[in-house]
Each structure stands twice: as C-alpha cells, then as structure tokens.
Amino acid sequence: MAIARKLKIAHDDVFPHGAYLVSEVAPVIDFDRSTKDNKVQQVDKDTGLLVWSVDVLDADPEATKKNRTVTVKLLAKVQPVPPANDGSAPFTRVVFEGLTATPWVDSSRCRPPEPGKSHRCGAQSAWSYRADGMSAPGKSGQTPPAPSNKAA
C-alpha cells in the first residue's frame, strides 16, 4: 500500500478554532531560478500554477507560541484575493479550500557535534500546507453553477 506524499485534509481538521490572515498574499520566490536583479516566482511542478503564500494565525488556544502562526501556500494563475474583513475582528477569518498537508523533518536546530561530545539534534516533524483557494467562512470560493431554466 502506497501512502500519498501530500495528504488531502479538511480545513477544520487543521484549524478547528479558525484561521485568521496576518499577512498579505505574496509570491513565493524560486531561489534556484532567481538572480540578484531578477526575482522569479516559484511554479508548482505538478500543476504549472504560480505559488503564493499567506501567514495565518491558528486560533487554537492550546497552540504553542511557535505553532500559532502558520504559512499556507496557495496555487493560482493570478494572485489570490483574500475575503473582505467583516469587521467583527481585527484580522480576517479565512477558510482554505482544497487543503493538503505534507509532512517533513525540521532539522533547522541541528548543529554539528562539538569535538568529544555526542551529537544531539532537535529535529522534529513539521507540516507544510497548500491550498487551491480561500474564502470567508460559510462561503465557497467556487463559482456556483448557473441556475437551470428548465421547468420542473
């Protein structure tokens, strides 16, 4: 049995207490293809769509300080437009559509061992999130089909 590298996951499974935008939607730079003078935006190799990112606040009261802010990458031909703030909070609440989670190992705290000491590494598992779109809670970013003119 093969396990998919990217796991489809519901927004409420990741953000059961809600997610709030805390940054603008920004292009993700492809550092391998960019130069000092020419920044190139990253393109998703599976879909060919441009990659954008947005930071969100996870409203889970038990989230640790390190895990309260999460970056979600969005795949789209043009820059995604966040939903309007309804005025009920200083931040805009958002729901991600077509969300996937990819596990990875965060070894950023690992350092080479000091001479004569055993190697200790603070590596831990982490998740990378991608979405096809975003909308306000209770509203879908998908365009509904046109109503049928057929009589029932």
C-alpha positions as CSV (number, residue, x, y, z in Angstrom):
1,M,0.0,0.0,0.0
2,A,1.4,3.4,-1.0
3,I,0.8,6.5,1.1
4,A,0.4,9.7,-0.8
5,R,3.1,12.3,-0.2
6,K,0.5,15.1,0.0
7,L,-2.5,14.3,2.2
8,K,-5.8,15.8,1.5
9,I,-7.2,17.3,4.7
10,A,-10.2,19.4,5.7
11,H,-9.7,22.9,6.8
12,D,-11.5,22.2,10.1
13,D,-9.1,19.3,10.8
14,V,-6.1,21.7,10.7
15,F,-7.8,24.8,12.1
16,P,-10.8,23.6,14.3
17,H,-10.8,27.0,16.1
18,G,-10.4,29.1,12.9
19,A,-7.7,30.7,10.9
20,Y,-7.1,34.5,10.6
21,L,-5.0,36.2,8.0
22,V,-2.0,38.1,9.4
23,S,-0.1,38.9,6.2
24,E,-0.7,39.9,2.7
25,V,-0.7,37.2,-0.1
26,A,2.8,37.3,-1.5
27,P,4.6,35.5,-4.3
28,V,6.9,32.7,-3.3
29,I,10.4,33.3,-4.9
30,D,12.1,30.5,-6.7
31,F,15.7,31.0,-5.4
32,D,17.2,28.5,-7.8
33,R,15.9,30.3,-10.9
34,S,16.2,33.9,-9.5
35,T,19.2,36.2,-9.7
36,K,20.1,39.2,-7.6
37,D,18.4,41.5,-10.2
38,N,15.6,39.2,-11.5
39,K,13.3,37.6,-9.0
40,V,11.4,34.6,-10.4
41,Q,8.2,33.3,-8.9
42,Q,8.0,29.6,-7.9
43,V,5.8,27.4,-10.2
44,D,4.2,24.2,-8.8
45,K,5.8,21.3,-10.7
46,D,2.6,19.2,-10.7
47,T,0.0,21.9,-11.8
48,G,2.1,24.6,-13.5
49,L,0.4,27.2,-11.3
50,L,2.2,30.0,-9.6
51,V,2.9,29.6,-5.8
52,W,1.7,32.3,-3.4
53,S,2.0,32.3,0.4
54,V,0.0,33.8,3.3
55,D,0.5,33.7,7.0
56,V,-2.4,32.8,9.2
57,L,-2.9,32.8,13.0
58,D,-4.2,29.4,14.3
59,A,-6.9,30.4,16.8
60,D,-6.4,27.2,18.8
61,P,-5.9,28.4,22.4
62,E,-3.6,25.4,23.1
63,A,-1.3,26.2,20.2
64,T,2.3,26.8,21.3
65,K,3.9,30.2,20.6
66,K,6.0,28.5,17.8
67,N,2.9,27.0,16.2
68,R,0.4,29.9,16.4
69,T,1.4,31.3,13.0
70,V,1.3,29.0,10.0
71,T,2.2,29.7,6.4
72,V,-0.2,28.3,3.8
73,K,0.9,28.2,0.1
74,L,-1.8,28.9,-2.5
75,L,-1.6,27.6,-6.1
76,A,-3.2,30.0,-8.6
77,K,-2.7,31.6,-12.0
78,V,-3.1,35.1,-10.5
79,Q,-2.6,36.5,-7.0
80,P,-5.4,35.2,-4.8
81,V,-7.6,37.9,-3.2
82,P,-8.5,37.3,0.4
83,P,-12.1,37.7,1.6
84,A,-13.1,41.0,3.0
85,N,-12.9,41.6,6.7
86,D,-16.4,41.5,8.2
87,G,-15.4,43.9,10.9
88,S,-16.0,41.5,13.8
89,A,-12.3,41.1,14.5
90,P,-9.1,42.9,13.7
91,F,-8.0,40.0,11.5
92,T,-9.8,38.5,8.6
93,R,-11.1,34.9,9.2
94,V,-10.5,32.6,6.3
95,V,-11.3,29.0,5.2
96,F,-8.8,27.2,2.9
97,E,-10.2,25.1,0.1
98,G,-8.5,22.0,-1.4
99,L,-6.1,21.9,1.5
100,T,-3.2,19.4,1.5
101,A,-0.6,18.7,4.2
102,T,2.9,17.4,3.5
103,P,5.0,16.1,6.4
104,W,8.7,17.0,6.6
105,V,11.5,16.9,9.1
106,D,12.6,20.3,10.5
107,S,16.3,19.9,11.3
108,S,17.0,23.7,11.5
109,R,18.1,23.3,15.1
110,C,20.6,20.6,14.3
111,R,24.3,21.6,14.7
112,P,27.5,19.7,14.1
113,P,28.6,18.0,17.3
114,E,31.4,19.6,19.3
115,P,34.6,17.7,19.5
116,G,34.4,15.0,22.1
117,K,30.6,15.4,22.6
118,S,27.8,13.2,21.5
119,H,25.6,14.5,18.7
120,R,22.2,15.8,19.8
121,C,19.7,17.2,17.3
122,G,16.5,19.0,18.0
123,A,14.9,17.7,14.7
124,Q,11.2,17.4,14.8
125,S,8.3,16.6,12.4
126,A,6.5,19.5,10.8
127,W,3.8,20.1,8.2
128,S,3.7,22.1,5.0
129,Y,0.2,23.3,3.9
130,R,-1.0,24.1,0.4
131,A,-4.5,25.1,-0.7
132,D,-6.3,25.7,-4.0
133,G,-8.1,28.7,-2.7
134,M,-9.5,30.6,0.3
135,S,-12.9,32.1,1.2
136,A,-14.8,33.6,4.1
137,P,-16.3,31.1,6.5
138,G,-19.6,29.8,5.1
139,K,-18.8,31.0,1.6
140,S,-17.2,28.9,-1.1
141,G,-14.6,30.4,-3.4
142,Q,-16.0,28.2,-6.2
143,T,-18.4,29.9,-8.6
144,P,-21.8,28.2,-8.3
145,P,-23.3,26.7,-11.4
146,A,-25.8,28.9,-13.3
147,P,-29.4,28.2,-12.4
148,S,-31.3,26.0,-14.9
149,N,-34.2,27.5,-16.8
150,K,-35.9,24.1,-17.2
151,A,-39.3,23.8,-15.6
152,A,-39.6,21.0,-13.1
